[in-house]
Amino acid sequence: MYSLALHVATKRVASGSHDGEVRVWNSDDGKLLLKFLAAPGYAPKLSRTQ
């Protein structure tokens, strides 16, 4: 894992890995909600926005 972001209001956790994979999880039950690859060679940094 390269980065991690938490959005308290939506109870979502996003993780980014050095290989470009981004995953979004439900923090209540740990269920994976979304998984995708960022652009090749790009290690995603995640930030919370409102």
N, CA and C atoms as an extended XYZ file, in Angstrom:
150
Properties=species:S:1:pos:R:3:atomname:S:1:resname:S:1:resid:I:1 pbc="F F F"
N         0.847       -1.163        0.000 N   MET     1
C         0.000        0.000        0.000 CA  MET     1
C         0.895        1.229        0.000 C   MET     1
N         0.544        2.171       -0.846 N   TYR     2
C         1.318        3.398       -1.004 CA  TYR     2
C         0.643        4.574       -0.299 C   TYR     2
N        -0.684        4.606       -0.349 N   SER     3
C        -1.415        5.702        0.282 CA  SER     3
C        -2.779        5.214        0.749 C   SER     3
N        -3.342        5.986        1.658 N   LEU     4
C        -4.624        5.633        2.247 CA  LEU     4
C        -5.390        6.912        2.536 C   LEU     4
N        -6.694        6.898        2.263 N   ALA     5
C        -7.542        8.055        2.558 CA  ALA     5
C        -8.851        7.556        3.151 C   ALA     5
N        -9.372        8.321        4.095 N   LEU     6
C       -10.625        7.980        4.758 CA  LEU     6
C       -11.583        9.149        4.612 C   LEU     6
N       -12.814        8.854        4.207 N   HIS     7
C       -13.862        9.870        4.154 CA  HIS     7
C       -14.891        9.481        5.207 C   HIS     7
N       -14.893       10.211        6.307 N   VAL     8
C       -15.722        9.858        7.462 CA  VAL     8
C       -17.211        9.908        7.137 C   VAL     8
N       -17.653       10.926        6.408 N   ALA     9
C       -19.080       11.097        6.132 CA  ALA     9
C       -19.662        9.951        5.305 C   ALA     9
N       -18.898        9.457        4.333 N   THR    10
C       -19.407        8.382        3.476 CA  THR    10
C       -18.952        7.003        3.931 C   THR    10
N       -18.099        6.973        4.957 N   LYS    11
C       -17.568        5.713        5.499 CA  LYS    11
C       -16.861        4.898        4.423 C   LYS    11
N       -16.040        5.592        3.627 N   ARG    12
C       -15.269        4.949        2.568 CA  ARG    12
C       -13.782        5.082        2.873 C   ARG    12
N       -13.043        4.043        2.552 N   VAL    13
C       -11.593        4.053        2.669 CA  VAL    13
C       -11.036        3.753        1.285 C   VAL    13
N       -10.095        4.554        0.839 N   ALA    14
C        -9.454        4.324       -0.453 CA  ALA    14
C        -7.982        4.029       -0.216 C   ALA    14
N        -7.478        3.013       -0.905 N   SER    15
C        -6.058        2.682       -0.814 CA  SER    15
C        -5.462        2.711       -2.210 C   SER    15
N        -4.230        3.181       -2.282 N   GLY    16
C        -3.515        3.215       -3.549 CA  GLY    16
C        -2.203        2.471       -3.406 C   GLY    16
N        -1.870        1.662       -4.384 N   SER    17
C        -0.625        0.901       -4.329 CA  SER    17
C         0.373        1.438       -5.349 C   SER    17
N         1.624        1.095       -5.150 N   HIS    18
C         2.685        1.591       -6.021 CA  HIS    18
C         2.533        1.100       -7.459 C   HIS    18
N         1.846       -0.024       -7.657 N   ASP    19
C         1.648       -0.537       -9.019 CA  ASP    19
C         0.473        0.127       -9.732 C   ASP    19
N        -0.164        1.127       -9.082 N   GLY    20
C        -1.232        1.891       -9.716 CA  GLY    20
C        -2.634        1.416       -9.409 C   GLY    20
N        -2.766        0.363       -8.611 N   GLU    21
C        -4.105       -0.130       -8.298 CA  GLU    21
C        -4.733        0.709       -7.181 C   GLU    21
N        -5.969        1.105       -7.395 N   VAL    22
C        -6.737        1.865       -6.411 CA  VAL    22
C        -7.929        1.015       -6.003 C   VAL    22
N        -8.169        0.927       -4.706 N   ARG    23
C        -9.317        0.180       -4.190 CA  ARG    23
C       -10.096        1.068       -3.229 C   ARG    23
N       -11.416        0.955       -3.293 N   VAL    24
C       -12.294        1.713       -2.401 CA  VAL    24
C       -13.111        0.705       -1.608 C   VAL    24
N       -13.110        0.873       -0.296 N   TRP    25
C       -13.742       -0.065        0.629 CA  TRP    25
C       -14.817        0.631        1.450 C   TRP    25
N       -15.806       -0.136        1.892 N   ASN    26
C       -16.782        0.319        2.874 CA  ASN    26
C       -16.165        0.064        4.241 C   ASN    26
N       -15.997        1.105        5.042 N   SER    27
C       -15.333        0.932        6.334 CA  SER    27
C       -16.215        0.235        7.367 C   SER    27
N       -17.522        0.191        7.152 N   ASP    28
C       -18.404       -0.502        8.098 CA  ASP    28
C       -18.256       -2.016        8.026 C   ASP    28
N       -18.270       -2.559        6.807 N   ASP    29
C       -18.254       -4.020        6.675 CA  ASP    29
C       -17.011       -4.562        5.966 C   ASP    29
N       -16.114       -3.674        5.517 N   GLY    30
C       -14.888       -4.107        4.858 CA  GLY    30
C       -15.070       -4.582        3.426 C   GLY    30
N       -16.258       -4.392        2.874 N   LYS    31
C       -16.545       -4.856        1.513 CA  LYS    31
C       -15.851       -3.968        0.482 C   LYS    31
N       -15.228       -4.613       -0.509 N   LEU    32
C       -14.603       -3.893       -1.610 CA  LEU    32
C       -15.695       -3.343       -2.523 C   LEU    32
N       -15.682       -2.029       -2.753 N   LEU    33
C       -16.706       -1.381       -3.564 CA  LEU    33
C       -16.244       -1.105       -4.988 C   LEU    33
N       -14.959       -0.836       -5.151 N   LEU    34
C       -14.450       -0.406       -6.448 CA  LEU    34
C       -12.966       -0.718       -6.529 C   LEU    34
N       -12.513       -1.150       -7.705 N   LYS    35
C       -11.093       -1.408       -7.939 CA  LYS    35
C       -10.775       -0.986       -9.363 C   LYS    35
N        -9.693       -0.228       -9.537 N   PHE    36
C        -9.288        0.183      -10.880 CA  PHE    36
C        -7.797        0.478      -10.902 C   PHE    36
N        -7.246        0.569      -12.100 N   LEU    37
C        -5.839        0.903      -12.287 CA  LEU    37
C        -5.703        2.354      -12.720 C   LEU    37
N        -4.765        3.049      -12.101 N   ALA    38
C        -4.433        4.403      -12.524 CA  ALA    38
C        -3.568        4.300      -13.782 C   ALA    38
N        -3.218        5.417      -14.358 N   ALA    39
C        -2.387        5.430      -15.569 CA  ALA    39
C        -1.076        4.684      -15.319 C   ALA    39
N        -0.556        3.969      -16.311 N   PRO    40
C         0.705        3.225      -16.149 CA  PRO    40
C         1.842        4.125      -15.675 C   PRO    40
N         2.613        3.611      -14.726 N   GLY    41
C         3.754        4.353      -14.209 CA  GLY    41
C         3.390        5.421      -13.202 C   GLY    41
N         2.136        5.505      -12.846 N   TYR    42
C         1.664        6.529      -11.921 CA  TYR    42
C         1.261        5.868      -10.621 C   TYR    42
N         1.860        6.280       -9.523 N   ALA    43
C         1.477        5.777       -8.208 CA  ALA    43
C         0.502        6.778       -7.604 C   ALA    43
N        -0.759        6.402       -7.459 N   PRO    44
C        -1.770        7.365       -7.027 CA  PRO    44
C        -1.577        7.833       -5.598 C   PRO    44
N        -1.731        9.123       -5.398 N   LYS    45
C        -1.815        9.688       -4.064 CA  LYS    45
C        -3.261       10.099       -3.889 C   LYS    45
N        -3.835        9.735       -2.794 N   LEU    46
C        -5.251        9.997       -2.564 CA  LEU    46
C        -5.409       11.149       -1.594 C   LEU    46
N        -6.420       11.962       -1.808 N   SER    47
C        -6.722       13.033       -0.880 CA  SER    47
C        -8.228       13.163       -0.751 C   SER    47
N        -8.655       13.586        0.398 N   ARG    48
C       -10.083       13.728        0.663 CA  ARG    48
C       -10.548       15.070        0.133 C   ARG    48
N       -11.641       15.063       -0.614 N   THR    49
C       -12.247       16.305       -1.082 CA  THR    49
C       -13.715       16.299       -0.699 C   THR    49
N       -14.273       17.461       -0.569 N   GLN    50
C       -15.687       17.546       -0.200 CA  GLN    50
C       -16.486       18.115       -1.331 C   GLN    50
